C-alpha cells in the first residue's frame, strides 16, 4: 500500500473516504451495472477491490460490484489470507458460491465475466 502513501493517503480507509475514490467509483458505475457479481442484487452494492496492486489507479479488471452481504463475506475470507494466498482465496470463494447453490460453471466463470466486461469496455473506446 506504499502507492497510497505516495498519493498522500495515510491508509486504505482514508483512500476509500477520498474524492479520488469517489470519482473512480462513479467512473466505474458509468460502464458497469451496479449489481452484485455473485447474486445479481442491485441493493446496497459496494465496489470491491479484486486486486490491490493498482490502488489509486485501478483498472476496471481490479474492481467488481458486490452486495453488502457478499462484500463482507469475501472481505472476511480475503483477510484470512496474505498476498501469497490470494489464489487459494479465489478457489475457496468459488467453493462458497457453489455451496450457495450457484453452479460450478457459473462460479468459475465470474472472474472471466468481469474480464470480458473490461475487454468490451476497452474495445468500445473506454
N, C-alpha and C positions, 0 to 999 in steps of 0.2 A: 504494500500500500504506500510505498515511497512516492509513487506518481501523485497521489493525493496531496502529500506534503509539498511536492514541487508546485502544485496548483494552489497552494495556500490553505489547504484544509488540514485541521489537526487530526481528524479521524474520519472513518466511514460514515458515522451518524451525522457529522457536520456536513459532509458532502450531500447526503440524502435530504437535508433540510435546505440546501442551497438553491439559488436561482438557476445555476448551471444545470443541476439535475432536473429541475422543473422544466427547463427548456428542452432537455434531452428526452424526457418522458413525453412531452407534448409532441415533439417531432416524431417519435415512435408511434404515438397514438394516431397520427395523421395517415400512416400507411399500414397499420396493423390493427384489426378489430380488437377492441378491448373485451376479450373473453378468455377465460381460463383455458390454457392449453391442455388441461387434464380432463375437466368435466364440462367445459364449454359454457359455464355460468358467466353471466355478464354482471353479477352483483359483487361489489366490493373487490374489484380486481386491483392487483398491485403489480408493478413491474419488477420482475425478478432478474437478478444477475445470474446467468448461467455460468459465466466466467468472470473472474475479477482481473484478468490480465490487462484489460484496457480501461480501467477505471478512469473516469474523467474524459474519456474519448471512446466510448463504447460503440462498436459496430452493432448493427441490428442483430447479427447472429449471436451476440453475447446476452441478449435480452429476451424475455418471454413474459406475457401476461399470465398471472395465476390468481385464482380467487384467494381471499384471505386465508381460508382453511388450508388449502393445498400449499400456499406460500409458507405458512407456519410449519406444516409437516416437512416440506423439503428443506427449509432453513434448519430445522432441528436435525434432520438427517445429515445435512452437509456439515453442520457444526461438529458432528462426531468424527469427521474425517479431516485429515490435513490435506494439503495440496497433492501429495503423492497418492492419496486415497480417493480422489475425485472420480476416477473411473469406476472404482468399486461402488461409490455412492450412486452413480448413474445406473449400474446394474441393479442395485437394491431398489432404486426408485422404480425401475421397470417392474420388479417383482411386487412392489407395493401396489402399483397400478393394476397389475394382474389380480392381486388379492381383492381389489376394489370391484372387480368384475369387468375390467376393460380387457379386451382380447390382447393376447401377447403380441400379435402383429401390430395392433394399433399402438400399444405401449412402446414397442421398439421403434415405431415409425415417428414418434413425437419429435426426436431431435432432427430427423430427416425432413419433417414437415416444416419445422422452424427454418432449417437451411433452405428449403425450396422457396419459402416466403421471402427470404432475404435475397436469394438469387433473382427471383422475379422482380423485386424492388429495384435492384441494380440494373436489370435488363430494361426496365421501364424508364431508366434515366435518373433514379434516385429520388 
